[in-house]
Amino acid sequence: MVRFKDMSWFGAGAVALIGAMAGIAHAASPANADETAIRAQASNWEKAYNAGDAKAVAALYAEDALLLPPGAPGVKGRAAILEFFTKDIAGAKAAGAVFVLNPKTDVGVSGNTGWESGTYKATVKAAVVESGKFLSVSRKKDGKWLYIRDTWNADAPPAPAAPPAPPKATATAPPAK
């Protein structure tokens, strides 16, 4: 009887271990539909940006979204975000820059709020000119995920400011005698 009792503890432990492993397997399963949709949102952003389509980029943001670009004030609202990206994309196109998101991102969802963080590279003629990271927060409304907060920054520090110009020499009058 004692031997059977010891085996029942072993059996309970085995069941607990199998249950835990099933939980781990479930956690490692393919992303759910919301996580997939959030990742697709970033992919759509990248494609629209590189295609020069500021309207399509801005359409990925909620009406009350806040864009937090590096080295610049925050940009509030979809109309202002459209204006920002119209200028930003034009500058990138003029420089021949291409924006590339690393497809390996972290995504989380809680109810109607989701987030994604990852890394990016900006290239000009296939040479990396900037690498950095981003964090985007989205809200699901009417079945669609839209950015409500979006920020990014480069891994390298900003370029140093240009030194001030030397003062201009001024002619001085000779001392009075």
Secondary structure, 3 states (H helix, E strand, C coil): CHHHHHHHHHHHHHHHHHHHHHHHHHHCCCCCHHHHHHHHHHHHHHHHHHCCCHHHHHCCEEEEEEEECCCCCCEECHHHHHHHHHHHHHHHHHHCEEEEECCCCEEEEECCEEEEEEEEEEEECCEEEEEEEEEEEEEEECCEEEEEEEEEEECCCCCCCCCCCCCCCCCCCCCCC
